[in-house]
Amino acid sequence: MKGIKKYLMLIGVIFFITQGLSYAQLRIPQKNIPRNINPEITNQIERLYSHDLIERTDAVIRLGEFGPRAAPAVQYLIGMLEDTRPVVLRTDPQTVLSTSASKQALIALEKIGPSAVDPLIVTMKDKDAYMRKHAAEALGEIGDVRAVEPLVIALKGEDVSVRKCATVALGKIKDKYAVEPLIAALKDEDSCVRESAATALGEINDTRAVGPLIAALKDEKSKVQSAASRALSIIMKNLANGQTAEPLIAILKSKEAFVRRIAVKAALDTKNVHTVEPLIAVLNDGDKEVRENAAKALKEIGAPSVQPLIMALKSEDIHIRTTAASILGEIKDNRAVIPLIDSLNDNAWLLRFEAAKALGKIKDDLAVEPLMDALKDKNMKVKENAAKALEEIGAPSVQPLIMALKSEDIHIRTTAASILGEIRDNRAVIPLIDSLNDNAWLLRFEAAKALGKIEDPSAIGPLSDLLNDKASYVRDIAKRSIEQITDKK
């Protein structure tokens, strides 16, 4: 038993020794190190041959600090890509770095830059897939277009990890030549490659990828779907930023609600005036999120949306008409006043409802008389919004409302009294006092209530007379209004 243990221990020691040696030994013999280069660089290259993992890793870091001047060390650093054993370094008294010689070699090659590209391209043909993988990573970090073609070739290789690293690298280089090969990679048998290809297409940001990425939204793997969605968001944002809306219009016609949501969100983020027309077109979209974000985008775009929205008030689609009226109210541009007034006569009560509400938000004097007429609307909700709008407009509404206290329509008289109470303009005090003598108890009630809100002391006497009114509701409100006025006084 003891013999077996000793044997296993011996095997373990041999394994670790050989592993250490294999990681330490570079493919280039140490004797071949050129002697006609900077002595400091030569010194660090020699340290790469050390049996000590920490020393090797530190040498890689020092070579990276030379930047482009360390070009003679490129082949040696490429060799260190195989040295993947983890190491912990103390870079200064406060900082501990967990890394590997391989990771630091990638960083060093990136710092050296263009001089490392050709040797790394050669490494892309190495028999060792691990070396090809790291060469692809380094080429991606350097970002030189010379690497595009060999990376595209690598997309057709047998090793999954190499294909994945090649897609990532192409995304970082962002060369348009890679778009078609990356589109083809969206159908790779490995989901990680498909995911990386989708991400890379988003980074390159080319409209050719839109259709294939939409198809990738149906991938069996959720990570691929998410990557495709993110890529589409980037590309559509670019489209929304463009000088023409045509590409965005085409995408907004997609049967996939998810795609339309992405497109509208891109328009919302960019707030580009060229997106106004396509956004209006989807105000009646079957998807709630699309509708809401389209309306929000148009509101945030503001003034450039006004004229197209005014034209939309004449749309055959009631959803577009009503939403357009609502957005115009939010934008509060006076150019919309006359078209909204015209909409108060539309056959659809919902448009009349939204138009009245919008006019209240814009608060233009021109809307007072049309809104007074809207108090006679056959739809109760329209009448309510007209009343609220007159209240919002305030002082310019007072005189027409005072005149309305003499209307033959009891509903008009009571609504006018109620609105005058909300506006609280003292010009209404005497006309409201006169209304305390009206035959309709509902008007006496509303007039007394309004006088309490205005809080003018001259109304105390007339309100006191109402304490004997035959209607209990009127007596109660008269008492409450007197208390309001006296408390104020």
JOKA-V694970 format. One record per run of one state. SS is the DSSP state (~ for helix, > for strand, _ for the rest). FROM is the first residue (numbers start at 1). TO is the last residue. Records with the same first field share a line. If there is no record, write none. Layout:
# JOKA-V694970
SS: FROM-TO, FROM-TO
This chain:
# JOKA-V694970
_: 1-1, 25-29, 33-38, 48-52, 66-66, 83-85, 93-94, 124-128, 143-144, 155-159, 174-177, 186-190, 205-208, 217-221, 241-245, 253-256, 271-272, 282-287, 302-302, 313-317, 332-333, 344-348, 363-366, 375-379, 405-409, 424-425, 436-440, 455-458, 469-471, 489-489
~: 2-24, 30-32, 39-47, 53-65, 67-82, 101-123, 129-142, 145-154, 160-173, 178-185, 191-204, 209-216, 222-240, 246-252, 257-270, 273-281, 288-301, 303-312, 318-331, 334-343, 349-362, 367-374, 380-404, 410-423, 426-435, 441-454, 459-468, 472-488
>: 86-92, 95-100
